[in-house]
Amino acid sequence: MRLLTDPFQAGFMQRALIEAVLLGVVGGVVGVHVVLRRLAFMADALTHTVFPGMAVAFLLSGSLYVGALVTGVASAVLLTLLTRNRRVTSDAALAVLLTGFFSVGVILISRSHTYTADLTVLLFGRVLAVDLAEIVATAATGAVVLAVLWLLHKELVLRSFDPDAAAALGYPIGTLDLVLNILITLVVVSAVKAVGSVLVIALLITPAATARLLVRRHVGLMMAVAAAVGAIGGWLGLVISYEGSLQHGWRLASGATIVLTLTAMFLVVLAASAVARRRHRPDEATDESTTDHPLLDPHEPLIDDAMAIGSRP
């Protein structure tokens, strides 16, 4: 227990822990929607489209949070509009936005005399350098994101599993897509200072993917598990980085170590679930009614609350 608690005696480590736990919880919850709708590439694109705003804010000594927020929301709106055009495929729209916005950011930051160091900070973050104001901003953003998800839980889950039914019931599909894109952007904006615009995708995808392996029938429980995985991964990642750097001289980057810890947790759960599946497969009957559903593994049971909510507008 001392190994898990001693690294957080210092103030900067305590702030880093709070930031990592907050990001792990919020990223895990939002990531469930990303995983269920198979929007990992879209989320990755949004993590890169915030880069120009970060670059402008960095060069002007302004707030990275505000700069990333402006370009992030703008890219979320553009992405939603482009994907509503039938002549533009979603992957093409994502590729155009990702490369265009990211290239603008690189050009802007290349005008700095300390180009290499500045680019490293913006791409990979510095979780150990977060201050109280950034923690407050992350907490406030997280509260807004979780509140919106709670209010629109029924609509967003139905949109994920049966968009045709959602449209038939009168739900505004385009508006729901825009809301989810903005929520993803807010998580990205909150995390860019801590883990950078490259590694933030792991906070969105890995905890949710791990929870998807553990929970099959309830979206709410899946979100709770994803939040727990994200928080634990952030905590253990900081411990490993601290001990490895101070006790063994390995110089482990904290943000990248958190991501690798989450990846290791995913791989362990994946291996355990594969072993459990092999043991129980002879006794399991395949439900043919789920084989045509585009979002679910045909050998896994249908998620209950996604189907139950479609009965009322």
matplotlib code that plots the C-alpha trace (Angstrom):
import matplotlib.pyplot as plt

x = [0.0, 2.9, 4.1, 0.7, 0.4, 3.9, 4.4, 1.5, 3.1, 4.3, 1.8, 2.5, 1.8, -1.4, -2.6, -1.5, -3.5, -6.7, -6.4, -5.7, -8.6, -11.0, -10.0, -10.1, -13.7, -15.1, -13.2, -14.3, -18.0, -18.0, -15.8, -18.6, -20.7, -17.6, -17.0, -20.7, -21.0, -17.6, -16.5, -12.8, -11.5, -13.8, -12.7, -9.0, -9.7, -11.2, -8.1, -6.0, -8.3, -7.9, -4.2, -4.4, -6.1, -3.6, -0.8, -2.3, -2.8, 0.7, 2.3, 0.2, 0.8, -2.9, -5.0, -4.5, -8.0, -9.7, -7.7, -8.4, -12.1, -12.6, -11.1, -12.5, -16.1, -15.7, -14.3, -17.2, -19.7, -18.0, -17.7, -21.4, -22.3, -20.0, -21.2, -24.8, -24.0, -24.6, -22.0, -19.2, -18.5, -17.7, -14.2, -13.4, -14.7, -12.7, -9.5, -9.9, -10.6, -7.8, -5.1, -6.2, -6.5, -3.4, -1.3, -2.4, -1.3, 2.1, 2.7, 1.8, 4.0, 6.9, 7.2, 8.4, 12.2, 11.7, 9.8, 10.8, 10.2, 6.9, 5.6, 6.5, 4.5, 1.4, 1.5, 2.3, 1.3, 2.7, 0.4, 2.9, 2.7, -1.1, -2.1, -5.2, -6.9, -6.6, -8.0, -11.0, -11.6, -11.4, -13.8, -16.3, -16.1, -16.5, -19.6, -21.1, -20.3, -21.7, -24.8, -25.6, -25.0, -27.4, -30.1, -29.8, -28.9, -32.0, -31.8, -28.0, -28.2, -31.2, -29.3, -26.3, -28.3, -31.2, -31.0, -33.9, -36.2, -34.8, -35.7, -39.1, -39.8, -39.0, -35.6, -33.3, -30.5, -28.3, -28.6, -27.7, -24.7, -23.6, -24.0, -21.9, -19.2, -19.1, -18.9, -16.0, -14.3, -14.8, -13.1, -10.2, -9.9, -9.7, -7.0, -4.7, -2.5, -2.2, -1.5, -1.4, -3.4, -1.9, -2.4, -5.9, -7.6, -6.4, -8.4, -11.6, -11.2, -9.2, -11.3, -14.5, -13.1, -12.1, -15.5, -17.1, -15.3, -16.5, -20.1, -22.5, -26.0, -26.2, -24.9, -25.0, -22.9, -20.6, -20.0, -19.4, -16.8, -15.1, -14.9, -13.3, -10.8, -9.9, -9.4, -7.4, -5.3, -4.4, -3.5, -1.3, 0.3, 1.5, 2.8, 4.8, 6.1, 7.2, 8.8, 10.5, 11.9, 13.0, 14.0, 15.4, 16.3, 14.1, 12.8, 9.2, 6.9, 3.9, 1.2, 2.6, 2.9, -0.7, -1.7, 0.5, -1.1, -4.6, -3.4, -2.0, -5.3, -7.2, -4.9, -5.2, -9.0, -9.0, -6.9, -9.1, -12.3, -10.9, -10.0, -13.5, -15.2, -13.3, -14.4, -18.1, -18.6, -19.8, -22.7, -23.7, -26.4, -25.9, -28.8, -29.5, -31.6, -28.5, -26.4, -27.5, -27.0, -24.1, -22.9, -22.7, -20.7, -23.0, -22.0, -22.8, -26.3, -28.1, -27.7, -31.0, -31.5, -30.7, -33.8, -36.1, -35.8, -37.2, -40.8, -41.4, -40.3]
y = [0.0, 2.4, 1.8, 3.0, 6.0, 7.3, 8.9, 11.3, 13.0, 15.8, 18.5, 18.2, 14.4, 15.0, 17.4, 15.0, 12.2, 14.3, 15.3, 11.7, 10.3, 13.0, 12.4, 8.6, 8.8, 11.2, 9.7, 6.3, 7.2, 9.2, 6.4, 3.9, 5.8, 6.0, 2.2, 1.2, 3.4, 2.4, 6.0, 5.5, 7.0, 10.0, 10.5, 10.3, 12.9, 15.3, 14.9, 16.2, 19.0, 20.8, 21.2, 24.6, 26.3, 24.9, 26.2, 29.7, 29.8, 28.6, 31.2, 34.0, 32.8, 32.3, 29.5, 26.1, 25.1, 28.1, 27.7, 23.9, 24.5, 27.0, 24.8, 21.6, 22.8, 24.3, 21.0, 19.0, 21.2, 20.9, 17.2, 16.8, 19.0, 17.1, 13.7, 14.8, 15.3, 12.0, 12.8, 12.9, 9.7, 9.9, 8.5, 11.1, 13.9, 12.7, 12.5, 16.0, 17.6, 15.7, 16.4, 20.0, 21.1, 19.3, 20.7, 24.2, 23.6, 22.2, 25.3, 27.6, 26.0, 25.7, 29.5, 29.2, 29.2, 26.3, 24.3, 20.8, 21.3, 23.1, 20.4, 17.7, 19.4, 19.9, 16.4, 14.4, 16.7, 17.2, 15.8, 16.6, 20.3, 20.8, 23.4, 24.0, 26.2, 23.4, 20.8, 23.1, 23.5, 19.7, 19.1, 21.7, 20.4, 16.8, 17.8, 19.3, 16.3, 13.8, 15.9, 16.0, 12.3, 11.6, 13.8, 12.3, 8.8, 7.2, 9.1, 8.6, 4.8, 4.4, 6.4, 4.0, 0.8, 1.6, 5.0, 4.2, 3.7, 6.8, 8.8, 7.2, 8.2, 11.8, 12.2, 14.7, 12.4, 15.2, 17.1, 14.0, 13.4, 17.0, 16.8, 13.6, 15.1, 18.2, 16.0, 14.1, 17.4, 18.7, 15.6, 16.1, 19.7, 18.8, 16.2, 18.0, 19.7, 16.4, 13.8, 15.8, 15.6, 12.3, 10.2, 11.5, 9.0, 6.2, 7.8, 7.6, 4.2, 1.9, 2.0, 1.7, -1.2, -2.9, -2.4, -3.8, -7.1, -7.3, -6.0, -7.2, -6.4, -3.0, 0.3, 2.1, -0.6, -0.5, 3.2, 2.6, -0.1, 2.1, 5.0, 2.7, 1.4, 4.9, 6.1, 3.0, 3.2, 6.8, 6.1, 3.1, 4.8, 7.7, 5.2, 3.3, 6.4, 7.9, 4.7, 3.9, 7.4, 8.0, 4.6, 3.0, 6.0, 4.9, 8.4, 7.3, 9.9, 10.0, 10.5, 7.7, 5.4, 6.0, 5.0, 1.9, 0.9, 1.2, -0.9, -3.6, -3.7, -4.1, -7.0, -8.8, -8.6, -9.6, -12.7, -13.6, -13.2, -15.4, -18.2, -17.9, -18.1, -21.2, -22.9, -22.0, -22.1, -25.7, -24.8, -21.6, -21.3, -18.8, -16.3, -16.0, -12.8, -10.8, -11.9, -9.1, -6.2, -4.1, -3.0, -6.2, -9.4, -12.1, -14.4, -12.0, -11.3, -8.1, -5.2, -4.9, -1.2, -0.2, -2.1, -1.3, 2.5, 2.6, 2.0, 5.7, 9.0]
z = [0.0, 0.7, -2.8, -4.1, -1.8, -1.2, -4.6, -3.8, -0.9, -3.1, -4.2, -7.9, -7.7, -5.9, -8.6, -11.3, -9.6, -9.4, -13.0, -14.2, -12.2, -13.5, -17.1, -16.6, -15.3, -17.8, -20.8, -19.8, -19.7, -23.0, -24.5, -24.1, -26.7, -29.0, -28.7, -29.1, -32.3, -33.6, -33.7, -32.7, -36.0, -35.6, -32.0, -33.1, -35.7, -33.2, -30.9, -33.8, -34.9, -31.6, -32.4, -34.3, -31.4, -29.0, -31.2, -31.5, -27.7, -27.0, -29.3, -27.8, -24.2, -23.9, -22.4, -24.1, -22.9, -24.6, -27.8, -28.0, -27.2, -30.0, -32.7, -31.2, -31.2, -34.7, -36.0, -34.3, -36.1, -39.4, -39.0, -38.3, -41.3, -43.7, -42.6, -43.2, -46.9, -48.7, -51.3, -48.7, -46.8, -43.1, -43.5, -46.2, -44.0, -41.1, -43.2, -44.6, -41.2, -39.4, -42.0, -42.6, -39.0, -37.9, -40.7, -39.8, -36.2, -37.3, -39.5, -36.7, -34.1, -36.6, -36.5, -32.9, -32.2, -29.8, -32.3, -31.2, -27.5, -28.0, -30.4, -27.9, -25.1, -27.3, -28.7, -25.6, -22.7, -19.2, -16.6, -13.8, -14.6, -14.2, -11.8, -9.7, -12.3, -14.9, -12.4, -11.7, -15.5, -16.0, -13.1, -14.4, -18.0, -16.7, -14.7, -17.8, -20.0, -17.4, -16.9, -20.6, -20.9, -18.1, -19.5, -23.0, -22.0, -23.5, -26.8, -27.3, -26.6, -28.9, -31.6, -31.1, -31.5, -33.8, -35.6, -37.8, -34.8, -33.2, -36.3, -36.5, -32.9, -33.8, -32.2, -34.0, -35.3, -36.5, -33.2, -31.2, -33.4, -32.9, -29.1, -28.9, -31.1, -28.9, -25.7, -27.2, -28.0, -24.5, -23.1, -25.6, -24.7, -21.0, -21.5, -24.0, -21.3, -19.3, -22.0, -25.3, -28.4, -29.5, -26.4, -25.4, -27.7, -25.3, -22.5, -24.6, -26.2, -23.9, -20.7, -22.7, -24.8, -21.5, -20.0, -23.2, -22.5, -19.0, -19.4, -22.1, -21.1, -19.5, -20.9, -17.5, -15.8, -18.8, -18.2, -14.5, -15.2, -17.9, -15.4, -12.8, -15.3, -16.4, -12.9, -11.8, -14.9, -14.3, -10.7, -11.4, -14.4, -12.2, -9.6, -12.2, -13.8, -10.4, -9.1, -12.4, -12.8, -9.2, -8.0, -11.2, -13.4, -16.3, -17.1, -17.9, -19.3, -17.1, -19.8, -21.9, -18.9, -18.0, -21.6, -21.5, -18.1, -19.6, -22.6, -20.2, -18.3, -21.6, -22.7, -19.4, -19.5, -23.2, -22.4, -19.4, -21.3, -24.1, -21.6, -20.0, -23.4, -24.4, -21.2, -21.5, -25.3, -25.4, -23.0, -24.8, -27.4, -30.1, -30.4, -34.1, -33.5, -32.8, -35.7, -38.0, -35.6, -36.8, -33.4, -31.5, -31.7, -33.0, -30.3, -27.5, -26.0, -26.9, -24.6, -22.7, -22.1, -25.6, -26.9, -24.0, -24.4, -27.9, -26.8, -25.8, -27.4]

ax = plt.figure().add_subplot(projection="3d")
ax.plot(x, y, z, "-o")
ax.set_aspect("equal")
plt.show()
